[in-house]
């Protein structure tokens, strides 16, 4: 049997010898340290390419005490908005050389077992989307030197960075648009009432109605699911025939509302106007053509990654809160009541 020649495995010492630098300089370059001259960096990368050298990620994490892994905690993966978010984060972080560890949280609040799983992977940072971060969980991540950025929400009195859409102003603009079209009887089917997203959207919406002396608003707490929108809309429209507009806490709720309205034999928008939030891909399907609010998803995800990596790679970085604007997307589910 012919012997197969085993390929030699080169080390950072071999790269250093060819490049004419120290082994520690090679390690700094592959750890992403920018305090190396461009001339030396090019020599090191050329030597690595010549030897087909690949740094050992596990060994590097033992030396630097930082892995190239980022945890992302997400609850409602069935929501198309968060499916799109996960894909974008994967692409952004992969381009930076990081690997994604996905945690599908089963509860409103991130659990101890989920935190421990992230610690076992020695993650360098964590992105938390639609799960709640308690102060005790925040402190535990901080104790282990793990940077955390909240995406699409924020939590009062926590030091973690956060990136989110200006839900308060978005809701005010949606409400103003609907009132100026002559709507007077509203139902708002929200997500859980204890999240910053729901709190800010309801606050903005109610403020506009109060300013216009409109008191006919029914708030129906629910979940960010199609089933929640469908069931709530059926119940609301059965007991209150005056409702002329239903606002979904997100697009997937609004799509459930639309199907419920049709099952009841009502017309959209002639009998009931419907508005969503997020501008997921399904909202532009011809069978829905939903009027909705578009969040600046690309900008939000990019800023989240930049904030997180800055906290990971630099020392003594202060947490930041970034609030971003979106815009109304008008389609076929709202009409004038004048």
C-alpha positions in Angstrom: 0.0 0.0 0.0 1.4 3.4 -1.0 2.4 5.6 1.9 0.5 8.9 2.0 2.9 11.7 3.0 1.5 13.6 5.9 1.4 17.4 5.4 3.6 19.2 7.9 1.8 21.4 10.4 3.5 24.8 10.7 3.4 26.9 13.8 3.5 30.7 14.5 7.2 30.2 15.3 7.8 29.1 11.7 5.9 32.1 10.4 7.9 34.4 12.6 11.2 32.9 11.4 10.3 33.5 7.7 8.9 37.0 8.3 11.8 38.0 10.5 9.7 39.0 13.5 9.0 37.7 17.0 6.4 35.0 17.6 4.4 37.4 19.8 4.1 39.8 16.8 2.7 37.0 14.7 0.2 36.3 17.5 -0.8 39.9 17.8 -1.5 40.1 14.0 -3.8 37.0 14.0 -5.5 38.2 17.2 -6.6 41.3 15.3 -4.3 43.7 17.2 -3.8 46.9 15.2 -0.6 47.9 17.1 1.6 46.3 14.4 3.1 48.3 11.5 1.6 47.7 8.1 5.0 46.6 6.7 5.3 43.9 9.4 1.7 42.8 9.0 2.2 42.2 5.3 5.4 40.2 5.8 3.6 38.0 8.4 0.6 37.4 6.1 2.9 36.6 3.2 4.8 34.1 5.3 1.6 32.5 6.6 0.3 32.2 3.0 3.6 30.6 1.9 3.3 28.0 4.7 -0.5 27.7 4.4 -0.5 28.5 8.1 -3.9 28.6 9.9 -3.9 29.9 13.5 -5.4 27.5 16.1 -8.6 29.3 17.3 -8.7 27.3 20.6 -5.1 27.9 21.4 -5.5 31.6 20.6 -8.4 31.8 23.0 -6.4 30.2 25.8 -3.7 32.8 25.3 -5.9 35.9 24.9 -8.7 34.6 27.1 -11.0 35.6 24.3 -12.6 33.3 21.7 -13.8 34.2 18.3 -17.3 33.2 19.3 -20.3 35.5 19.7 -23.5 34.3 21.4 -26.8 35.5 20.1 -29.9 35.0 22.3 -33.3 34.9 20.5 -36.7 33.8 21.6 -39.1 34.1 18.6 -37.2 32.5 15.8 -40.5 31.8 14.0 -40.9 35.6 13.5 -39.6 36.3 10.0 -38.1 39.6 11.3 -35.8 37.8 13.6 -34.9 35.1 11.0 -33.7 38.0 8.8 -31.8 39.5 11.8 -30.1 36.2 12.5 -29.0 35.9 8.9 -27.6 39.4 8.8 -25.7 39.0 12.1 -24.2 35.7 10.8 -23.0 37.4 7.7 -21.6 40.5 9.5 -19.8 38.5 12.1 -18.4 35.9 9.7 -16.9 38.7 7.7 -15.1 39.8 10.8 -13.8 36.3 11.5 -16.2 35.5 14.3 -18.4 32.4 14.8 -22.0 32.6 16.0 -23.4 30.5 18.9 -27.2 30.5 18.7 -29.3 30.2 21.9 -33.0 29.8 21.3 -34.3 31.1 24.7 -37.5 29.4 25.9 -38.6 32.2 28.3 -39.2 35.9 28.4 -36.1 36.4 30.5 -32.7 34.8 29.7 -32.2 31.9 32.0 -29.2 30.8 34.2 -28.8 27.6 32.1 -28.5 29.7 28.9 -26.0 32.0 30.5 -23.9 29.0 31.6 -24.0 27.5 28.1 -22.5 30.8 26.7 -19.9 30.7 29.5 -19.0 27.2 28.6 -18.3 28.3 25.0 -16.1 31.1 26.4 -17.9 33.6 24.1 -16.2 37.0 23.6 -19.6 38.8 23.5 -23.3 38.4 23.5 -26.1 39.9 21.4 -29.6 39.7 23.1 -32.6 40.3 20.8 -36.1 39.6 22.1 -35.3 38.1 25.5 -35.2 40.2 28.7 -31.8 40.8 30.4 -32.1 40.9 34.2 -29.7 42.9 36.3 -28.3 39.6 37.8 -27.7 38.2 34.3 -26.0 41.5 33.3 -23.8 41.4 36.3 -22.8 37.8 35.7 -21.7 38.6 32.1 -19.8 41.6 33.4 -18.1 39.5 36.1 -16.7 37.1 33.4 -15.6 40.0 31.1 -18.2 39.3 28.4 -19.5 42.3 26.5 -23.3 42.5 25.9 -25.3 44.5 23.4 -29.1 44.6 23.4 -30.7 44.6 19.9 -34.1 46.1 19.1 -34.8 46.9 22.8 -33.2 48.4 25.9 -33.5 47.9 29.6 -33.6 50.8 32.1 -30.8 51.0 34.7 -28.5 48.5 33.0 -25.0 49.4 31.8 -25.2 47.3 28.6 -25.1 49.0 25.2 -28.3 48.9 23.2 -29.3 49.5 19.6 -33.0 50.0 18.8 -35.5 51.8 16.6 -37.2 55.0 18.0 -40.5 53.2 18.7 -42.0 56.1 20.5 -41.7 58.5 17.5 -42.6 55.8 15.1 -45.9 55.1 16.9 -46.6 58.9 17.0 -46.2 59.2 13.3 -48.4 56.1 12.6 -51.1 57.5 14.9 -51.0 60.9 13.3 -51.3 59.4 9.8 -54.3 57.3 10.8 -56.1 60.2 12.7 -55.6 62.6 9.8 -57.2 60.0 7.5 -60.3 60.1 9.7 -60.0 57.0 11.9 -61.6 57.3 15.3 -61.9 53.8 16.8 -58.7 51.9 17.4 -57.5 48.5 18.6 -53.9 48.0 19.4 -52.8 44.3 19.6 -49.4 44.4 21.3 -46.7 42.1 22.3 -45.9 41.5 26.0 -46.5 44.7 28.0 -43.2 44.7 29.9 -40.8 45.2 27.0 -39.4 48.5 26.0 -40.7 47.9 22.5 -44.3 47.7 23.5 -44.1 50.4 26.2 -42.7 53.0 23.8 -45.1 52.1 20.9 -48.1 52.3 23.2 -46.9 55.6 24.8 -46.4 57.3 21.4 -49.7 56.1 20.0 -51.8 57.1 23.1 -50.2 60.5 23.3 -51.4 61.4 19.8 -54.9 60.2 20.5 -55.0 62.1 23.8 -53.9 65.3 22.0 -56.7 64.8 19.4 -59.2 64.1 22.2 -59.8 60.5 20.9 -60.6 58.1 23.7 -61.8 55.1 21.7 -58.7 52.8 22.0 -58.7 49.2 23.0 -55.3 47.7 24.0 -55.1 43.9 23.7 -51.9 42.4 25.1 -50.7 39.4 23.2 -47.6 37.8 21.8 -45.6 38.6 18.7 -47.2 35.7 16.7 -49.7 35.2 13.8 -52.0 33.2 16.1 -52.1 36.0 18.6 -53.1 38.5 16.0 -55.7 36.2 14.4 -57.4 35.2 17.7 -57.4 38.7 19.2 -58.8 40.3 16.1 -61.7 37.9 15.9 -62.6 38.6 19.6 -62.2 42.4 19.3 -64.3 42.7 16.1 -67.0 40.4 17.4 -67.6 42.4 20.6 -66.9 45.9 19.2 -68.3 46.7 15.8 -67.1 50.3 15.9 -63.4 49.5 15.4 -62.2 51.0 12.1 -58.5 50.4 12.5 -56.3 47.7 14.1 -52.6 48.2 14.8 -50.4 45.1 15.1 -47.5 45.2 17.5 -45.5 43.8 14.6 -46.1 42.6 11.1 -46.7 39.0 11.9 -49.5 40.0 14.3 -50.9 42.3 11.6 -51.0 39.5 9.1 -53.0 37.4 11.5 -55.3 40.3 12.0 -55.9 40.5 8.2 -56.8 36.9 7.8 -59.2 37.1 10.8 -60.9 40.2 9.3 -61.4 38.3 6.0 -62.8 35.2 7.8 -65.3 37.5 9.5 -66.5 38.6 6.0 -65.1 42.2 6.4 -63.1 44.1 3.9 -59.6 45.6 4.2 -59.3 48.6 4.2 -63.0 49.6 3.5 -64.3 48.2 6.8 -61.2 47.9 8.8 -57.7 49.4 8.2 -54.7 47.4 9.4 -51.1 48.6 10.1 -48.1 46.5 11.1 -44.5 47.2 12.3 -41.2 45.9 10.9 -41.7 45.6 7.1 -40.9 41.9 6.9 -40.8 40.4 3.4 -44.3 38.8 3.7 -45.8 42.3 4.3 -45.2 43.2 0.7 -46.8 40.0 -0.7 -49.7 40.9 -3.0 -52.2 39.0 -0.9 -51.3 41.3 2.1 -49.7 44.5 0.8 -49.5 45.7 4.4 -49.0 49.3 5.4 -46.2 49.1 8.0 -43.3 50.8 9.7 -39.8 49.9 8.4 -37.0 49.6 10.9 -33.5 50.5 9.5 -32.4 46.8 9.9 -29.1 47.1 8.0 -28.1 50.1 10.0 -29.2 48.6 13.3 -27.3 45.3 12.8 -24.2 47.0 11.6 -24.1 49.4 14.6 -24.7 46.5 17.0 -21.8 44.5 15.6 -19.5 47.6 15.6 -20.4 48.4 19.2 -19.9 44.8 20.4 -16.5 44.3 18.7 -15.3 47.7 19.9 -16.1 46.6 23.5 -14.4 43.2 22.9 -11.2 44.5 21.3 -10.7 47.7 23.3 -10.4 48.3 27.0 -12.4 50.7 29.1 -15.1 51.4 26.5 -18.2 53.0 27.8 -21.6 51.5 26.9 -23.6 53.4 24.3 -27.3 53.6 23.5 -28.1 54.2 19.8 -31.7 55.0 18.8 -32.4 55.0 15.1 -35.2 56.3 12.9 -37.4 54.3 10.5 -40.1 55.3 8.1 -43.7 54.6 7.2 -44.3 52.3 4.2 -47.8 52.9 2.8 -49.4 50.1 0.9 -53.1 48.9 0.5 -54.4 48.2 4.0 -55.4 51.8 5.1 -57.9 54.1 3.5 -59.5 57.5 4.3 -62.5 57.6 6.6 -63.4 61.2 5.8 
